[in-house]
Amino acid sequence: MPYICCCLLAALSFMSLYQWLPVLINNMLSGTALSGSTSSGMSAAAAKGAASSQQTREAILLSGIPPICGSVAMLVVAWHSDRVNEKNWHVAIPYVISGIVLTLFTPFYKISFAGGFAVLVISLTLSNCSQGVYSSRVVGCLDTRHVGIGLALYTAVCGILAGFSGPLITGAFVQKMGSFSLATVADGVMLIAAGLLMAGLACWEKWGGRRLGVRGAGGAAAVVGVTSDMQQMAYKQDV
């Protein structure tokens, strides 16, 4: 359950950002990201102009940069996680840094478009780079007999629920405030909360797991595995 809560918080943030990214960039190009934001990314007068389609194409092309960077970073983080045999902090640290960076979107965008766009790229890259490690961490905590249903629950709660409610919440913020400023702060706070929750789980597994006689990052999984093995041995003896 703690891992699902952590993933749900993170997914609410970066899924809403990915869904709204072309619109956000379009508003940034129009200068309306912090006031007078619209779902089209430009004012009604500007939308009728010949340059509107060109700006929309630019926004779509620019919105493809964060996923590309995130995919490359995901491979790097997964490689390093396997190399040092550590997973929790490879999830917690990127989430926290990503959230902090995202909350700085407004001041950096006020400086320049490039500053605001750099914030989005860095934040989305960091929030996405640990997804492979996180998925393997969830699998490691599941009993081998229940991996299928466990992953189904994980995907349903974090993917489907967050994929629907995340963009809806962001849209409500934008419609209410006419700005993406509060929405980016809220998404950043959720990422920070997810990272801190993961850091807490890492600390518990390191020190709390030792009190249970279990060492390493897979403390909780080891307890489950030992219990499962004992149950199987008891069953064979009864048979």
N, C-alpha and C positions, 0 to 999 in steps of 0.2 A: 504493500500500500504506500509506504513513503516514496518508493521509486516512481509509482504512478503519479503521485501528487507533484513530485519534482518535474516529471516529464510534461504533465498537464500545464503547469505554470509556464514552462519554456515554450511548449507548442502553442499556447494561447498567444504568446508574444510574437515568435518569428513567423507563424503561419498567417497571422493578421497582417504583419508587415509585408510578407511576400505577396499576399493577395492584393494589397493596396499599393504596392510599390510603383507600378506604372502611373497610377493616378497621383501619387505623392510626387514623383519626379516631374510629372506634367505640371503640377501646381508650382513646383520649385522653378521650373523654366519660365512660368508665367508670373512669378513673383507673388503668388497667392497662397503659399504653403502655410504662412503664419496668420493670414487674415483673408477672409473672403474665399476660403477653399471651396471648391466645387467637385462633384463627382466626375466631371469631364476634364478637370485639370486646368480650366481657363474660364474667363468670363464669357457671358453670352455674346457680347460684341466681338470678342476675339475669336470665338468659336465659328463665327460666320466668315472669318477672313480666310484667304487662300493659304496662309502660313500655318493654319491650325493642324492640317493633316501632316505637314512636315514635322511640326513640333511633337505630335503624337507618335510618329515613327521614331523620332529621336528618344522619346521617353521609353518606348518599348525596347529599343536597342540598349539603352543604358541600364534598364532593369534586368538585363541578362548578365550583367557583370558580377553582381553579388553571388548568384548561384554557381557561376564558374569558379570564382575564388573559393567559395565554400567547399566545392567538391575536391579541389586540389588540397585545401587545408585538411579536409576530412581524412584523406589518405596519409598525410604527414602525421597527424595526431594519432591515427590508428597504428601506424608503424612504430611511433615512439612509445605508445602505450604497451604494445606487445614486447618491445625491446626491453623495457624496464619492468614489465609485469605489474603495471599499476593502472587502475581504471578510474577510480572515484575522483581523484584530483584532476585527471585529464578531462573530466566533465565539469567539475565545480569551478575551476579557475577560468576557463573560457566563458562560462555563463556569467560570472560576476563581472569580468572585464567588459563583456559585450553589453551588459545592462548599464554599466557606468557610462560607457561611450555613447550609448543610445540616448541617455538622458541629457547629453550635451548637444543634441541635434540643433535646438533652437539658437543658442549663442553662436555656434559655428556657421549655421546657415545665414545668420545675420551678417556675418563677415563676408561670406561669398557663397555662390552656388557650389563651387568646388569643395569648400569646407563642409557644407551640409551633406554633399554626396559622399565624401570620404567617410564621414561618420556612419552613414548607412552601409557602405561597403564593409567597413571594418566590423561593425556590430553584427551584421548578418553573416559574415564569414566566420566570426568567432562562435556565434550561436549555432551554426550548422556544422562546424568542424568536429564536434564531439558526438555526433549522432550515431556513428558506427560503434564507437566505444560504449556509448550508453546502452545500445541494443544488446551488445554482448554481455554487459553487466547485468541487465535484466534476465537474460537467459541463464546466466550463472547462478542466479538466486532462485531459480525454479527447480522443483523436483523433476527429474528426467521423465517421469510418467505423466507430468502435467504441463510439459513445455508448450504443446499445441494450444490448449485452452488459455494458458497464461499469456502467450504472445497474442492470441486473439483478443483477450481482454485489454491488454496493453495497447494494441492498435486501435481498438474501438474507442477506448476512453481518450487516449492522447491524440490519435489521428483524426477520427471522425468528429468527436465532440469538439475538440479544439479547432479543427478546420472549419466548423460551422460557426461556433460562438465567438472565436477570436476576431474574424473580420466583422462580425455583427457589432461587437463592442467598439471596435475602432471606428466603424461607420457612425455609431451613435455619438461618439466623442466629436467627430468631425462635423456632423450635422448640427450638434448642439452648440459647439464653440466656433464653428466656421474656421477651424484651424487644426493643423496636425501637431501642434506644439504639445498639448496635454496628452494626446494619444501616444506620442513617442516616449514621453516621460512614464506613462502608465505601463507601456510595454517594457521599458527599461527596468522599472521596479520589479515586474514579474520575473524577468531574467535574473536579477540580483537575488530575489527570494529563492528561485530554483537553485542557483549556485550555492547559496548559503545552506539550503536544506541538504544538498549533496555533500557539502563540506562537513555538515553535522553527522551525516551517515558515515562518512569516511573516518571521522574521529571516533565515533562509537565502535566501528568495526576494529579500529586499531587498539583502543584501550578497553572498551566494554567487552569485546570479543575475547580478550585474554582472560578476563574474569570467569568466562564460561569454558576456558580451556581450549579456545580456538584462536589461532593466529592467522595473520595475513588479511588481505583485502577481501577475501571470500569467506569471511567468518560466518555470516548468516547462511551462505550456501553450504558451507561445510557442516553446520549443525543439521540442516535439512538432509544432506546426503548421508550422514552417519545414522540419523534416525531412520531413514528409508532402508539402509542396509540392515539395521537391526530388525526391522519389521519383516524383511524378506527372509532373514535367517530363522526367525521365530516361526514363520509360516512353513518353511521347509521342514523344520523339526516336528511341527504338529502333523504334517503330512506323512 
